[in-house]
Amino acid sequence: MSKRKQILLILAGMAVLLAALGILLGMVLSSDQQQNQPVAVDTESGSEEVSSNVSRA
């Protein structure tokens, strides 16, 4: 039983890590897309917002 529990814990931990990595990658990709769109659309009014987004990344 202890081996089964250890295997289940390892599998659960790997699943959590994969989910966290997927969420982080999704956030990074979506933030890149959100940064690129305002730059192309609003160059005069959104200059301050763009600089703040770039500094965060």
C-alpha positions in Angstrom: 0.0 0.0 0.0 2.8 2.4 0.8 4.3 2.0 -2.7 0.9 2.7 -4.3 0.5 5.8 -2.1 3.9 7.1 -3.1 3.2 6.5 -6.8 -0.1 8.3 -6.5 1.5 11.2 -4.7 4.2 11.5 -7.3 1.7 11.4 -10.1 -0.5 14.0 -8.4 2.5 16.3 -7.9 3.5 16.0 -11.5 0.0 16.7 -12.6 -0.1 19.8 -10.4 3.3 21.0 -11.8 2.2 20.4 -15.4 -1.1 22.4 -14.7 0.9 25.2 -13.1 3.3 25.4 -16.1 0.4 25.3 -18.5 -1.3 28.2 -16.7 1.9 30.2 -16.6 2.5 29.7 -20.3 -1.0 30.6 -21.1 -0.7 33.8 -19.1 2.6 34.7 -20.8 1.2 34.1 -24.3 -2.0 36.1 -23.5 -0.1 39.0 -22.0 2.1 39.1 -25.1 -0.9 39.3 -27.4 -2.5 42.0 -25.2 0.7 44.0 -25.3 1.0 43.8 -29.1 -2.6 44.9 -29.9 -2.6 48.3 -28.1 0.8 49.1 -29.6 -0.6 48.7 -33.1 -3.9 50.5 -32.4 -3.2 53.3 -29.9 0.3 54.7 -30.3 -0.5 58.2 -29.0 -3.0 57.7 -26.2 -1.6 54.4 -24.9 2.1 55.2 -24.8 2.2 55.2 -21.0 0.3 52.0 -20.7 2.6 50.2 -23.2 5.7 51.3 -21.4 4.3 50.0 -18.1 3.4 46.7 -19.7 6.9 46.3 -21.1 8.5 47.1 -17.8 6.5 44.4 -16.1 7.6 41.8 -18.6 
